[in-house]
Amino acid sequence: PLVKSLCQDVEYEVRSCMCRQLENIAQGIGAELTKNVVLPELIELSRDESGSVRLAAFETLVNMLDMFDTDDRSQTILPLVKSFCEKSFKADESILISLSFHLGKLCHGLYGIFTPDQHLRFLEFYKKLCTLGLQQENGHNESQIPSQIVEQEKKYTSVRKNCAYNFPAMIVFVDPKNFHMELYSTFFCLCHDPEVPVRHTIAICFYEVLDALINHLPEILELMSTGGENSV
């Protein structure tokens, strides 16, 4: 009752804080109570009027994916993740930063649950995040002042850096044999990103997928050895 009361507190800071404690509570009460007590609270919090509470609920759900069975993940959590992704581009950039950071966990936790169409949509979503801020449609509003533009660019860079960090997980997601068809162009973009932190991250993460991509080494080596200063 106390947990439920705090999750419904009138102050959004309390709801957000309590939301982040639900993972620890779930680990102490077992799978059955987690499904019947904690999951309904997380679902409710994921629809909260406060963006910070919704974000806390999303991050907690991602961290708890392994605690839920296949039915819960496919029927309850996947629709929530899908809705969160669809609304993320209309929200504050901090939502995209968190979402891009947790993509790897999402791929792992929901692996085998996606339908072919959902799999494709999720992959396209990742690709879109990989070029966030680089394309004309992501241009700045004319009413923005320079300091706002700089801050926005920093957030966009953080999103692309997170995408580079999660690139190994996406290789597994598409299957290494499909790398050239599904992710080569994205890999190219990350290797030639204008921001050093993004290129640095993709270079660091590359060793994790070296064995999986052994059959694609010629084109990868060519990519990484050409392209001027804005390349890995």
Rosetta blueprint (number, residue, H / E / L):
1 P L
2 L H
3 V H
4 K H
5 S H
6 L H
7 C H
8 Q L
9 D L
10 V L
11 E L
12 Y H
13 E H
14 V H
15 R H
16 S H
17 C H
18 M H
19 C H
20 R H
21 Q H
22 L H
23 E H
24 N H
25 I H
26 A H
27 Q H
28 G H
29 I H
30 G L
31 A H
32 E H
33 L H
34 T H
35 K H
36 N H
37 V H
38 V H
39 L H
40 P H
41 E H
42 L H
43 I H
44 E H
45 L H
46 S L
47 R L
48 D L
49 E L
50 S L
51 G H
52 S H
53 V H
54 R H
55 L H
56 A H
57 A H
58 F H
59 E H
60 T H
61 L H
62 V H
63 N H
64 M L
65 L H
66 D H
67 M H
68 F L
69 D L
70 T H
71 D H
72 D H
73 R H
74 S H
75 Q H
76 T H
77 I H
78 L H
79 P H
80 L H
81 V H
82 K H
83 S H
84 F H
85 C H
86 E H
87 K H
88 S H
89 F L
90 K L
91 A L
92 D L
93 E H
94 S H
95 I H
96 L H
97 I H
98 S H
99 L H
100 S H
101 F H
102 H L
103 L H
104 G H
105 K H
106 L H
107 C H
108 H H
109 G H
110 L L
111 Y L
112 G L
113 I L
114 F L
115 T L
116 P H
117 D H
118 Q H
119 H H
120 L H
121 R H
122 F H
123 L H
124 E H
125 F H
126 Y H
127 K H
128 K H
129 L H
130 C H
131 T L
132 L L
133 G L
134 L L
135 Q L
136 Q H
137 E H
138 N H
139 G L
140 H L
141 N L
142 E L
143 S L
144 Q L
145 I L
146 P H
147 S H
148 Q H
149 I H
150 V H
151 E H
152 Q H
153 E H
154 K H
155 K H
156 Y H
157 T H
158 S H
159 V H
160 R H
161 K H
162 N H
163 C H
164 A H
165 Y H
166 N L
167 F H
168 P H
169 A H
170 M H
171 I H
172 V H
173 F H
174 V H
175 D L
176 P H
177 K H
178 N H
179 F H
180 H H
181 M H
182 E H
183 L L
184 Y H
185 S H
186 T H
187 F H
188 F H
189 C H
190 L H
191 C H
192 H L
193 D L
194 P L
195 E L
196 V H
197 P H
198 V H
199 R H
200 H H
201 T H
202 I H
203 A H
204 I H
205 C H
206 F H
207 Y H
208 E H
209 V H
210 L L
211 D L
212 A L
213 L L
214 I H
215 N H
216 H H
217 L H
218 P H
219 E H
220 I H
221 L H
222 E H
223 L H
224 M H
225 S H
226 T L
227 G L
228 G L
229 E L
230 N L
231 S L
232 V L
